[in-house]
Amino acid sequence: KNQVEQSPQSLIILEGKNCTLQCNYTVSPFSNLRWYKQDTGRGPVSLTIMTFSENTKSNGRYTATLDADTKQSSLHITASQLSDSASYICVVTDYSGGGADGLTFGKGTHLIIQP
Amino acid sequence: DAGVTQSPTHLIKTRGQHVTLRCSPISGHKSVSWYQQVLGQGPQFIFQYYEKEERGRGNFPDRFSARQFPNYSSELNVNALLLGDSALYLCASSLDGPRGDVYGYTFGSGTRLTVV
């Protein structure tokens, strides 16, 4: 069964500090991995999308890494801001095709930035 | 350019009632997917439509149904509401086909459904 595990479940850091969120997956066959940011009560917003051949992708202060061999990804946030407080969801896509959307969602990491 | 729009934003219904949720994808997007997100969990896949045809269905009871219209907007219908149907219902559209492999999905802000 395809699974995506995220850690930690929740994290509290001070404004201006860096942090790293982890995502481990057992999804096969792998197509791509996406990180989304979801503010409370809102829809997820895409941060990065990486395919098998990509190791690193940046979007402003967000940098995602992918190790397809160990099936691990991380999202690094640099110089955190209060607006970074949100849930961060890791989503892995497979090539399963018909019958489902092929996406496996993690439960997310709830990040709180304190002033 | 408008993003994915969902209506209504909030809704309170009584057990046993019926509800219809609406979604308008980004202009040019032909794929619409519906998800249910319970508090503290990741979204769960309900339906996917592409070019007005159902392309995928998640593990939800027959009380859940959906359709896509010629203008690619979509409706999600839920009959005989249960307390457990209370959740944030998300709609997502994609530019590059039903799986959004290249450009990913763009989500709407969701409809918060509360069943009492």
Interface residues (C-beta under 8 A of the other chain):
Chain A: V4 S31 N32 R34 Y36 G41 R42 G43 P44 V45 S46 I49 I89 V91 T93 G97 G98 G99 A100 D101 G102 L103 F105 G106 K107 G108
Chain B: V4 S33 G40 Q41 G42 P43 Q44 F45 Q48 R55 G56 R57 G58 L88 L90 A92 P98 R99 D101 V102 Y103 G104 Y105 T106 F107 G108 S109 G110 R112
